[in-house]
Amino acid sequence: MLDAKEVLKNYESSKSSENIYRVYLDKALRGSSYEIKKELKEILKNKIPADKKFVSELRKLGKVKEWLERDDNKSRAIFAIDPESCKDSYRHFSWNFRTDIEALDRAKSGCDKSAAKRNELLDKDCKCRLMAINNTFFYDVDEYKRHAASFPWLMLLEDGSRVKGHALMSNNQESYVLTNSKGIEICKGTVKFNQGSRGEVTIECYDGKLRGSGEATRIEFNKELRMYSGLANIKSNAGIIKVYYGPELVD
């Protein structure tokens, strides 16, 4: 059994030499910039040095690495859509501000604008939360990665039946899950775009009773939502399936 001195020694050796800290939150910071700044005054008293593994993993994330390398004598912040509020993904970074309030305002307003657009066009209820300020991070590394968003889809079967719902892509963009309008998973599959707008797709629905493969095509990219629309033509054991996806399918 390690004694207290040995435990402390191991902890000290695991700490990063960089001035990067962590604080564990018991709730998301979503209020106004002034409300958040007021809460941070107490929260940041509990920050602890981040360990080397955490910092190393953070620096593998391109945008976060770039953000960390900005002038740390200036204020900076990261806001992102809270996955507890909606199945979507967006991060907004601010840096090079004179005060924390200015950095919070810029990052929050950028994230809130994107969330509002998604809520308006996709009938969602996305909300943003503070992820980091200056050199202090509030969540595990995975939370800082760009996560896949959900988007509307419509499936037309050869017998004339229609199924509508939302699709959620995996974070590596190579697999997906389809849920119906009640949020029940009914299909899953894989998709692979090698180059350009065309790719290969597979689908399996209703516990394997319906399955097939075919071609998926990206038609248009919505810059505001950072989302593609397109279609897939799939040969299945129940005939030809056509799948349409994209923000324009919202009622």
NORNOR-V94366 format. One record per backbone hydrogen bond with DSSP energy under -1.0 kcal/mol. CO is the residue of the C=O (numbers start at 1). NH is the residue of the N-H. Records with the same first field share a line. If there is no record, write none. Layout:
CO=NH / NH
//
This chain:
3=7
4=8
5=9
6=10
7=11
8=12
9=13
10=14
14=52
18=20
20=50
21=137
22=48
29=130
32=36
33=37
34=38
35=39
36=40
39=43
40=44
42=45
43=46
44=47
48=22
50=16
51=55
52=56
53=57
54=58
55=59
57=60
58=61
61=65
62=66
63=67
64=68
65=69
67=70
71=74
75=97
76=134
77=94
78=131 / 132
79=92
80=129
82=85 / 86
86=88
87=150
90=81
92=79
94=77
97=75
99=103
100=104
101=105
102=106
103=107
104=108
105=109
106=110
107=111
108=112
109=113
110=114
111=115
112=116
113=117
114=118
115=119
116=120
117=121
118=122
127=82
129=80
131=138
132=78
133=136
135=21
136=133
137=23
140=143
141=144
142=145
149=169
151=167
152=246
153=165
154=244
155=163
156=242
157=160
161=157
163=155
165=153
166=179
167=151
168=177
170=173
174=191
175=170
176=189
177=168
178=186 / 187
179=166
180=183
184=180
186=206
187=178
188=204
189=176
190=202
192=200
197=218
199=216
200=192
201=214
203=212
204=188
205=210
206=209
210=205
211=237
212=203
213=235
214=201
215=233
216=199
217=231
220=229
222=226 / 227
227=222
229=219 / 220
230=245
231=217
232=243
233=215
234=241
235=213
236=239
239=236
241=234
242=156
243=232
244=154
245=230
246=249
247=250
//
